[in-house]
Amino acid sequence: MRGKLDTLDRQIIHLLQEDGRITSAEIARQLGISERTARNRVNRMMESGALKSTVIVNHVFFGYQTAVDIFCEIDISMLDEVGRSLAQLPEINYIAYSTGDQDISIQALLESSEEVYEFVQRLARIPGVRRTRTVLVPRILKNTYEWIPPETDFEEYGGHLVG
């Protein structure tokens, strides 16, 4: 089911992405709407599932400066088993089934290139992993938590700016 939001919701989402702890009063001040409207909009988006509140851990703060994307070719009869095994590894921050040349795509956060080497060696020993291809990620330009639907997915805001 595809949700419907308007351009005011989009502006609120942008503010929340910049600072997830921004108050309804500050949202209202920046957008020129009432505090009640801001609060109601945020609550409605949370209740509908359009937004999810979470904490983002800064991996660099903890010393995990090296990110790698690893594409795994898996024995297809062991796909789910390998997926479950990979999901248990604390170094992996993203895992998904994929199509094409690789069957599973992961991203891992590690402290050094030496750890990358050791991690890939461990992956190769997991039963069902046939082959891996590792790509160093020197800089992430946009992360999943920064995603927002395109403007065309939002209706023009035509309401009154009152709660």
C-alpha positions as CSV (number, residue, x, y, z in Angstrom):
1,M,0.0,0.0,0.0
2,R,1.4,3.4,-1.0
3,G,1.0,6.2,1.5
4,K,0.0,9.8,0.7
5,L,1.7,12.7,2.2
6,D,1.9,16.4,1.2
7,T,4.6,18.9,0.8
8,L,4.3,20.1,4.3
9,D,4.9,16.6,5.5
10,R,8.0,16.5,3.3
11,Q,9.3,19.7,4.9
12,I,8.7,18.2,8.3
13,I,10.6,15.0,7.3
14,H,13.6,17.1,6.2
15,L,13.7,18.9,9.5
16,L,13.5,15.6,11.4
17,Q,16.3,14.1,9.3
18,E,18.5,17.0,10.2
19,D,17.7,16.7,13.9
20,G,15.5,13.8,15.1
21,R,15.1,15.5,18.5
22,I,13.7,18.8,17.0
23,T,10.7,19.9,19.0
24,S,7.2,20.6,17.5
25,A,7.7,24.2,18.5
26,E,10.9,24.5,16.5
27,I,9.3,22.8,13.5
28,A,6.4,25.2,13.7
29,R,8.7,28.2,14.0
30,Q,10.8,27.2,11.0
31,L,7.9,26.3,8.8
32,G,5.5,29.1,9.9
33,I,2.8,26.7,11.1
34,S,1.2,26.2,14.5
35,E,2.9,23.9,17.1
36,R,-0.2,21.8,17.2
37,T,-0.1,21.3,13.4
38,A,3.5,20.2,13.6
39,R,2.9,17.8,16.5
40,N,-0.2,16.3,14.8
41,R,1.6,15.9,11.5
42,V,4.6,14.1,13.2
43,N,2.2,11.9,15.2
44,R,0.1,11.0,12.2
45,M,3.2,10.1,10.1
46,M,4.5,7.9,13.1
47,E,1.2,6.2,13.6
48,S,0.7,5.5,9.9
49,G,4.2,3.9,9.6
50,A,5.5,6.6,7.2
51,L,8.2,7.5,9.8
52,K,10.0,5.3,12.3
53,S,11.9,6.6,15.3
54,T,15.3,5.1,15.9
55,V,18.8,5.9,16.9
56,I,21.7,6.0,14.4
57,V,25.0,4.8,15.9
58,N,28.0,6.6,14.5
59,H,30.4,3.7,13.7
60,V,33.4,6.0,13.2
61,F,33.1,7.1,16.9
62,F,33.7,3.5,17.9
63,G,36.7,3.2,15.6
64,Y,35.0,1.4,12.7
65,Q,36.4,3.5,9.9
66,T,36.5,1.0,7.1
67,A,33.3,0.1,5.3
68,V,33.2,-2.7,2.6
69,D,30.5,-4.0,0.4
70,I,30.8,-7.7,-0.1
71,F,28.9,-9.6,-2.8
72,C,28.5,-13.3,-2.1
73,E,27.8,-16.2,-4.4
74,I,26.0,-18.8,-2.4
75,D,25.1,-22.5,-3.0
76,I,21.4,-21.8,-3.7
77,S,20.3,-24.8,-1.7
78,M,21.8,-23.1,1.4
79,L,20.7,-19.5,0.7
80,D,18.5,-19.1,3.8
81,E,21.0,-20.9,6.1
82,V,23.9,-18.7,4.9
83,G,21.7,-15.6,5.2
84,R,20.9,-16.5,8.9
85,S,24.6,-17.2,9.6
86,L,25.7,-13.8,8.1
87,A,23.0,-11.9,9.9
88,Q,24.6,-13.1,13.2
89,L,28.0,-11.5,12.4
90,P,28.3,-8.2,14.4
91,E,30.5,-6.6,11.7
92,I,27.6,-6.7,9.2
93,N,25.4,-3.6,9.2
94,Y,23.4,-4.5,6.1
95,I,22.4,-7.7,4.4
96,A,20.0,-8.5,1.6
97,Y,19.3,-11.1,-1.0
98,S,20.3,-9.9,-4.4
99,T,19.9,-10.9,-8.0
100,G,22.4,-11.2,-10.8
101,D,25.9,-12.6,-10.3
102,Q,25.7,-12.5,-6.5
103,D,23.1,-14.0,-4.3
104,I,23.7,-12.0,-1.1
105,S,24.9,-8.4,-0.7
106,I,26.3,-7.3,2.6
107,Q,28.0,-4.2,4.0
108,A,30.5,-4.6,6.9
109,L,32.1,-2.1,9.2
110,L,35.6,-2.8,10.3
111,E,38.5,-1.0,12.0
112,S,41.2,-1.6,9.4
113,S,42.2,-3.2,6.1
114,E,43.8,-6.0,8.1
115,E,40.4,-6.7,9.7
116,V,38.8,-6.7,6.2
117,Y,41.2,-9.4,5.1
118,E,40.5,-11.5,8.2
119,F,36.7,-11.0,7.9
120,V,36.6,-12.1,4.2
121,Q,38.6,-15.2,5.1
122,R,36.0,-16.0,7.8
123,L,33.2,-15.5,5.3
124,A,34.9,-17.9,2.9
125,R,34.8,-20.6,5.6
126,I,31.0,-20.4,6.0
127,P,29.4,-23.5,4.5
128,G,27.5,-22.6,1.4
129,V,29.6,-19.5,0.5
130,R,31.1,-20.2,-2.9
131,R,32.8,-16.9,-3.7
132,T,33.0,-13.3,-2.5
133,R,33.8,-10.1,-4.2
134,T,34.8,-7.2,-1.8
135,V,34.7,-3.5,-2.6
136,L,36.2,-0.9,-0.3
137,V,33.8,2.0,0.4
138,P,36.0,5.0,0.9
139,R,33.2,7.5,1.4
140,I,29.4,7.1,1.8
141,L,27.7,10.0,0.1
142,K,24.1,9.2,1.1
143,N,23.0,6.6,3.6
144,T,19.7,4.7,3.9
145,Y,18.5,6.8,6.8
146,E,18.8,9.9,4.6
147,W,16.4,8.6,2.0
148,I,13.1,10.4,1.3
149,P,10.6,9.7,-1.5
150,P,10.8,12.0,-4.6
151,E,8.9,15.2,-4.5
152,T,6.4,13.7,-7.0
153,D,5.2,11.3,-4.3
154,F,3.9,14.2,-2.3
155,E,0.7,16.1,-2.9
156,E,0.7,19.9,-2.9
157,Y,-0.1,21.2,0.6
158,G,-3.4,23.1,0.4
159,G,-4.5,23.1,4.0
160,H,-4.8,25.9,6.4
161,L,-1.8,26.5,8.7
162,V,-3.7,25.8,11.9
163,G,-3.8,22.8,14.3
